[in-house]
Amino acid sequence: MTNILINFIIAVGPCQPCTNKFQYPVTNKRSMNITYYRKVNIDGSLNPRNWLSYSTTLDKVFCLYCIMFGGPKSNTFWTQHGVNNWKNIKRDLERHEASSLHKDCEYANMTWLANKRIQDHLLSNKLDIIMENPFWGSNSNEGNFMCLIKLMAKTVPTLRAYMDNNEKLRRKKSDKISRPYINLLSYGHVKKITEIIKIKITKSIIQTIKENRAYSIILDGTYDVSKKECIALLVRYIEDDLHPHPVERIIHVFTTSETTGENIKKHVFSKFNDLGLPLDYLVGQSMDGAGNMRGVYKGMQALILKEAPKAIYIWCHAHRLNLVVAHVCGCKIEIKKAMGILDELYNFMNGVRRQGVFVKYQMRKSKKSLKRIKNTTW
């Protein structure tokens, strides 16, 4: 559909006759009812179904959002033929608006009306989200997950009603019977849902790679707070939705206390076996220039080449640029002095008493801590 036609349909809106002058035709003692133009939420509030449009000539209902944004994958009953099964129309309406395709079309309509991407809309409300927090946080009331849930609850009445109901039951500490048996926002449920999402996304990535029959890997790591090497494994491949384009997707993160090329290679190949990712399609690998990665004999790139001869090794250009910048900064005396002063400042503040006073003061201001300046090893 052209932009002009979509704007025209949005401006006109759905056809929803509600006046007494219009009488809905009766078929088998049943007919369309004006109550179907509204959705009843859990808290009793009503949401208008602005996507539902009634045809007075055909005596059928259609989905405007799917007509405008559904494309060839849309359900033809709701876009072309129309629905007039008045006996089960309530069930059909609920099924349709719960379908993933309709939700995508609904999001597309919201994006069109706002004339910007939904991600930009979330960023405009960044004051409601503390992005420095982890996904979950130290308890169920912290973290980006609950911040996003609370933000969504401002525009989704059903979610707002569910959260209010949980809050009321949580406050009734003495009344244990009235507490909800299942809290879908609890840590355990969110963790399970996140794991399921991870599995589904990974399977979709592997399926696309198998269809394209070519991919490359990107590997990088850093030490975490447990003093172990935390390594992220990404795959780079071609996605062909409307226009072929390369994408990079993370498929695995693991930690190891042994950073030899052989040990890291075992972790990577073990994950390949679990996912069913064939080595015959591996045509490239990109890592940093450390010895355990770039080594000619025992480096990971050499070990991978033995089992996947088509996997050409490319020294990561970002790491090479980092190395160049580090050497350039080392050539300037003033910069070396400044780095030295910062390093000495860290040593000075790292004393037991001074560190205790510093941490106590920082807890009132922010949760950031001092870190030592480390020279790059790449």
HELIX and SHEET records of a PDB file:
HELIX    1   1 ASN A    3  VAL A   12  1                                  10    
HELIX    2   2 ILE A   34  TYR A   37  5                                   4    
HELIX    3   3 LEU A   64  PHE A   69  1                                   6    
HELIX    4   4 GLY A   71  LYS A   73  5                                   3    
HELIX    5   5 THR A   76  THR A   76  1                                   1    
HELIX    6   6 PHE A   77  HIS A   81  3                                   5    
HELIX    7   7 TRP A   86  ASN A   88  5                                   3    
HELIX    8   8 ILE A   89  ALA A   98  1                                  10    
HELIX    9   9 SER A  100  ALA A  114  1                                  15    
HELIX   10  10 ILE A  118  SER A  124  1                                   7    
HELIX   11  11 LYS A  126  ASP A  128  5                                   3    
HELIX   12  12 GLY A  143  ALA A  153  1                                  11    
HELIX   13  13 PRO A  157  ARG A  171  1                                  15    
HELIX   14  14 TYR A  187  ASN A  212  1                                  26    
HELIX   15  15 GLY A  261  LEU A  275  1                                  15    
HELIX   16  16 LEU A  279  TYR A  281  5                                   3    
HELIX   17  17 GLY A  291  ARG A  294  1                                   4    
HELIX   18  18 MET A  300  GLU A  307  1                                   8    
HELIX   19  19 HIS A  317  GLY A  330  1                                  14    
HELIX   20  20 ILE A  333  MET A  349  1                                  17    
HELIX   21  21 VAL A  352  LYS A  365  1                                  14    
SHEET    1   A 2 ARG A  38  VAL A  40  0                                        
SHEET    2   A 2 LEU A  46  PRO A  48 -1                                        
SHEET    1   B 2 LEU A  52  SER A  55  0                                        
SHEET    2   B 2 LYS A  60  CYS A  63 -1                                        
SHEET    1   C 5 PRO A 244  THR A 256  0                                        
SHEET    2   C 5 GLU A 229  ASP A 240 -1                                        
SHEET    3   C 5 TYR A 215  TYR A 223 -1                                        
SHEET    4   C 5 LEU A 282  MET A 287  1                                        
SHEET    5   C 5 ILE A 312  TRP A 315  1                                        
END                                                                             
